[in-house]
């Protein structure tokens, strides 16, 4: 099975992805796009892309540690070029895995629209590692009715790997490490479910 592991980061408060209108100039924009293509027959292929911004936000507007205006200027690619990478992967993908898949799907959907490209992935292809980890990691929910809260990625990674998640300081290296962490979580969930 050909699987695409995805992680995205945005320019402002991630909660605004759901609240801001598409024509709002202050809405979150795709800032970092992390992709890992997995198949049974080939080693993983990773891409971590920093997206150039049309109107750079002030330095404190970048929520990803290590990414500031200078970093974007040195490493940034145009949004349209980054989304073409996603579009080229589309015909080969049988599943898309993400931690908090609804969020990352929405970010990529908005980025594709901003780039003038059609939305590449059907909702049915997406598999959420966060939702699937909830009953296995079992973080108590502090709300009426109890149950379990969605675990943070760091908590889920530690649960399945037995080690803390330490991300490198460099944003591109941290993107690669995040993709590996999501893969460890997904593998841990699948191994548990197959028992």
Secondary structure as a PSIPRED ss2 file (coil, helix, strand):
# PSIPRED VFORMAT (PSIPRED V4.0)

   1 X C   1.000  0.000  0.000
   2 X C   1.000  0.000  0.000
   3 X E   0.000  0.000  1.000
   4 X E   0.000  0.000  1.000
   5 X E   0.000  0.000  1.000
   6 X E   0.000  0.000  1.000
   7 X E   0.000  0.000  1.000
   8 X E   0.000  0.000  1.000
   9 X E   0.000  0.000  1.000
  10 X E   0.000  0.000  1.000
  11 X C   1.000  0.000  0.000
  12 X C   1.000  0.000  0.000
  13 X C   1.000  0.000  0.000
  14 X C   1.000  0.000  0.000
  15 X C   1.000  0.000  0.000
  16 X H   0.000  1.000  0.000
  17 X H   0.000  1.000  0.000
  18 X H   0.000  1.000  0.000
  19 X H   0.000  1.000  0.000
  20 X C   1.000  0.000  0.000
  21 X C   1.000  0.000  0.000
  22 X C   1.000  0.000  0.000
  23 X C   1.000  0.000  0.000
  24 X C   1.000  0.000  0.000
  25 X C   1.000  0.000  0.000
  26 X C   1.000  0.000  0.000
  27 X C   1.000  0.000  0.000
  28 X C   1.000  0.000  0.000
  29 X C   1.000  0.000  0.000
  30 X E   0.000  0.000  1.000
  31 X E   0.000  0.000  1.000
  32 X E   0.000  0.000  1.000
  33 X E   0.000  0.000  1.000
  34 X E   0.000  0.000  1.000
  35 X E   0.000  0.000  1.000
  36 X E   0.000  0.000  1.000
  37 X E   0.000  0.000  1.000
  38 X E   0.000  0.000  1.000
  39 X E   0.000  0.000  1.000
  40 X C   1.000  0.000  0.000
  41 X C   1.000  0.000  0.000
  42 X E   0.000  0.000  1.000
  43 X E   0.000  0.000  1.000
  44 X E   0.000  0.000  1.000
  45 X E   0.000  0.000  1.000
  46 X E   0.000  0.000  1.000
  47 X E   0.000  0.000  1.000
  48 X E   0.000  0.000  1.000
  49 X E   0.000  0.000  1.000
  50 X E   0.000  0.000  1.000
  51 X E   0.000  0.000  1.000
  52 X C   1.000  0.000  0.000
  53 X C   1.000  0.000  0.000
  54 X C   1.000  0.000  0.000
  55 X C   1.000  0.000  0.000
  56 X C   1.000  0.000  0.000
  57 X C   1.000  0.000  0.000
  58 X C   1.000  0.000  0.000
  59 X H   0.000  1.000  0.000
  60 X H   0.000  1.000  0.000
  61 X H   0.000  1.000  0.000
  62 X C   1.000  0.000  0.000
  63 X C   1.000  0.000  0.000
  64 X C   1.000  0.000  0.000
  65 X C   1.000  0.000  0.000
  66 X C   1.000  0.000  0.000
  67 X C   1.000  0.000  0.000
  68 X C   1.000  0.000  0.000
  69 X H   0.000  1.000  0.000
  70 X H   0.000  1.000  0.000
  71 X H   0.000  1.000  0.000
  72 X H   0.000  1.000  0.000
  73 X H   0.000  1.000  0.000
  74 X H   0.000  1.000  0.000
  75 X H   0.000  1.000  0.000
  76 X E   0.000  0.000  1.000
  77 X E   0.000  0.000  1.000
  78 X C   1.000  0.000  0.000
  79 X H   0.000  1.000  0.000
  80 X H   0.000  1.000  0.000
  81 X H   0.000  1.000  0.000
  82 X H   0.000  1.000  0.000
  83 X H   0.000  1.000  0.000
  84 X H   0.000  1.000  0.000
  85 X H   0.000  1.000  0.000
  86 X H   0.000  1.000  0.000
  87 X H   0.000  1.000  0.000
  88 X H   0.000  1.000  0.000
  89 X H   0.000  1.000  0.000
  90 X H   0.000  1.000  0.000
  91 X C   1.000  0.000  0.000
  92 X C   1.000  0.000  0.000
  93 X C   1.000  0.000  0.000
  94 X C   1.000  0.000  0.000
  95 X E   0.000  0.000  1.000
  96 X E   0.000  0.000  1.000
  97 X E   0.000  0.000  1.000
  98 X E   0.000  0.000  1.000
  99 X C   1.000  0.000  0.000
 100 X C   1.000  0.000  0.000
 101 X H   0.000  1.000  0.000
 102 X H   0.000  1.000  0.000
 103 X H   0.000  1.000  0.000
 104 X H   0.000  1.000  0.000
 105 X H   0.000  1.000  0.000
 106 X H   0.000  1.000  0.000
 107 X H   0.000  1.000  0.000
 108 X H   0.000  1.000  0.000
 109 X H   0.000  1.000  0.000
 110 X H   0.000  1.000  0.000
 111 X H   0.000  1.000  0.000
 112 X H   0.000  1.000  0.000
 113 X H   0.000  1.000  0.000
 114 X H   0.000  1.000  0.000
 115 X C   1.000  0.000  0.000
 116 X C   1.000  0.000  0.000
 117 X C   1.000  0.000  0.000
 118 X C   1.000  0.000  0.000
 119 X C   1.000  0.000  0.000
 120 X C   1.000  0.000  0.000
 121 X C   1.000  0.000  0.000
 122 X C   1.000  0.000  0.000
 123 X H   0.000  1.000  0.000
 124 X H   0.000  1.000  0.000
 125 X H   0.000  1.000  0.000
 126 X E   0.000  0.000  1.000
 127 X E   0.000  0.000  1.000
 128 X E   0.000  0.000  1.000
 129 X H   0.000  1.000  0.000
 130 X H   0.000  1.000  0.000
 131 X H   0.000  1.000  0.000
 132 X H   0.000  1.000  0.000
 133 X H   0.000  1.000  0.000
 134 X H   0.000  1.000  0.000
 135 X H   0.000  1.000  0.000
 136 X H   0.000  1.000  0.000
 137 X H   0.000  1.000  0.000
 138 X C   1.000  0.000  0.000
 139 X E   0.000  0.000  1.000
 140 X E   0.000  0.000  1.000
 141 X C   1.000  0.000  0.000
 142 X C   1.000  0.000  0.000
 143 X C   1.000  0.000  0.000
 144 X C   1.000  0.000  0.000
 145 X C   1.000  0.000  0.000
 146 X C   1.000  0.000  0.000
 147 X C   1.000  0.000  0.000
 148 X E   0.000  0.000  1.000
 149 X E   0.000  0.000  1.000
 150 X C   1.000  0.000  0.000
 151 X C   1.000  0.000  0.000
 152 X C   1.000  0.000  0.000
 153 X H   0.000  1.000  0.000
 154 X H   0.000  1.000  0.000
 155 X H   0.000  1.000  0.000
 156 X H   0.000  1.000  0.000
 157 X H   0.000  1.000  0.000
 158 X H   0.000  1.000  0.000
 159 X H   0.000  1.000  0.000
 160 X H   0.000  1.000  0.000
 161 X H   0.000  1.000  0.000
 162 X C   1.000  0.000  0.000
 163 X C   1.000  0.000  0.000
 164 X C   1.000  0.000  0.000
 165 X C   1.000  0.000  0.000
 166 X C   1.000  0.000  0.000
 167 X C   1.000  0.000  0.000
 168 X C   1.000  0.000  0.000
 169 X C   1.000  0.000  0.000
 170 X C   1.000  0.000  0.000
 171 X H   0.000  1.000  0.000
 172 X H   0.000  1.000  0.000
 173 X H   0.000  1.000  0.000
 174 X H   0.000  1.000  0.000
 175 X H   0.000  1.000  0.000
 176 X H   0.000  1.000  0.000
 177 X H   0.000  1.000  0.000
 178 X H   0.000  1.000  0.000
 179 X H   0.000  1.000  0.000
 180 X H   0.000  1.000  0.000
 181 X H   0.000  1.000  0.000
 182 X H   0.000  1.000  0.000
 183 X H   0.000  1.000  0.000
 184 X H   0.000  1.000  0.000
 185 X H   0.000  1.000  0.000
 186 X H   0.000  1.000  0.000
 187 X H   0.000  1.000  0.000
 188 X H   0.000  1.000  0.000
 189 X H   0.000  1.000  0.000
 190 X H   0.000  1.000  0.000
 191 X H   0.000  1.000  0.000
 192 X H   0.000  1.000  0.000
 193 X H   0.000  1.000  0.000
 194 X C   1.000  0.000  0.000
 195 X C   1.000  0.000  0.000
